[in-house]
Amino acid sequence: MGKCLRILRSPIIMMMILIMIGFVFVGLREDWALELYYYPFIALLLLYFVLLFYHNRKNPKQRIKVFTIVPYELREEDEGLQYITFQAMRKVYIFYAFALPTGIFLVAVFQPFIPYFSVGLLVIMGCMQYLLYWFEIRKAFKDEEEL
């Protein structure tokens, strides 16, 4: 797998985009200087799309769609990958089954005292989703390599 695809499929860029979206929202509401949140966000999006178009140009048979509903992290090329994806998605679902009610409680308690607590919580939950999925996928492929 090429470095470009590895970067695109890692959770790092998507987590950075989530974090930057949180910064953009808070920055717009708080009238921060554009240099603090807007320019880094645009640079990150440009990097993402440059990597995406570079990958698609180098690998026309393994193109990643620019706009799609299904995340490109989902690897379901064969039954083995479908099972690995199922296991990873199961862990993410279990996480959200616990995190959503807990998050609602925490927002109800802390939102009056901590501005933008809900935005921060959503960003953290989104990052946790990517990490859980990624660690499960990596664990499955690492176990596969040891066989």
N, C-alpha and C positions, 0 to 999 in steps of 0.2 A: 504494500500500500504506500502510495507516495506521501511525502511530507505535507503537501498541500491538503490532501484528503484527510490525513491524520489530524491536522490542525482544525479543519472544518468540522470533523466529527467529534472532536474533543469538546468537553463542556466549557472550556475556558472562554472562547469567544462569545458563546451564547450567554454565559454568566456575566461577562463584561458588558454585553449589550443590555442585559437586564439592569445591572447596577447603574449604567449610564442613563437608562430611561428614568430610573428613580431620581438621579441627580438632575436631569433635565426638568422633570416635574417640579421638584423642590426649588430648583434655580429659577424657573419661570415664576413660581408663586412668591418667591422671596426677593425677586429682582436682583439676583446675583449678576456679576459681570459675565458676559458671553464667553470669555476666555476660560472661565472655570468649568463650564459644563457643555457648552454648545460645540465648540471647536473640537474638543477631544471626542465627543460623540460622533460628529461628522467624520473625523479621521478614522475612528473604529469601524464605522459603516463602510467607508471607502476601502479599508483594508479587507473587510469581509467580502465585499463584492469583487474586489480584484482577485482574491484567492479563489473565489467561486468561479469567476469567468476563466481564470488561468487553468483551473482543474478541468472545467468543461471543454476547453480548447485542446488540452493535452489528452483527454480521455473521452472522446466523443461517444464511446459505447457505454460509459458509466457516468453519464451526465447527471448533475444535481440540478433539479428545477429551482429556479430563482424564487418563484412564488408558488407555494403548495400548502395544502392544509395538513398533510401528513409530514411530520418532521423527518428530515433526511437522516437523523440518527438511527431510525428504525431500520435494521438490517434484516430483511426477510427474504433472502434469495433462495434459501432451501429450508427443509424442515428443522435441521439443527439450529440454524439462525433464528427461526421462528420460535423455537423453544427457549433459546437464550433470551430473546426479546421478551417473551412472555414472562419469564422469571424476573427480569429487570422491571418490567411494567407492573408486575404484582407487588414488588417492594415499594415502588413509587405510590401505588394505590394505597397500600397499607399506611405509608407515611402520611398521605393526605387524609385518610380516615381519622388519624389521630391529630394531625396538625390543624385542620380546619376548625373543629370545635374549640381546640385550645387557642387558636388564633383569634377566634371571635371573642372568647373570654378575655384574652389579653388586650385586645383593642378596646373592649368595653371598660376595662380597668385603667389602662394607661393612656388612651387617646386624649383625655382631658388635660393630662400633665405633660405629655411628650408630643409636640407637634409632629405631624407626618409619621406617627408611629405605624399607622396602617400601611403606608407606602413602604417603609423599611421592612415591615413584616412580610409583605408580599414579595419583595425582592429577596429576602432571606429564604422564604419558602420556595421560590422559583430556583434559586441557586442550589438548595438542598435537593430538589427534584433532579436537576442535572447531575449532581454529584452521586446521588444514589444510583441512578441509571448507569452512569459511566463506570462506577466501581463494580457494579454487578456484571456489566459486559466485560470489563477487563479481567475480573476474576474468572469468568467462564472461559475466556480465550487463554488465560494463563494456565488454567487446569487442562485445557485441550492441548497446549504445547508440551506439558509434562508427560502426556501419555505416549 
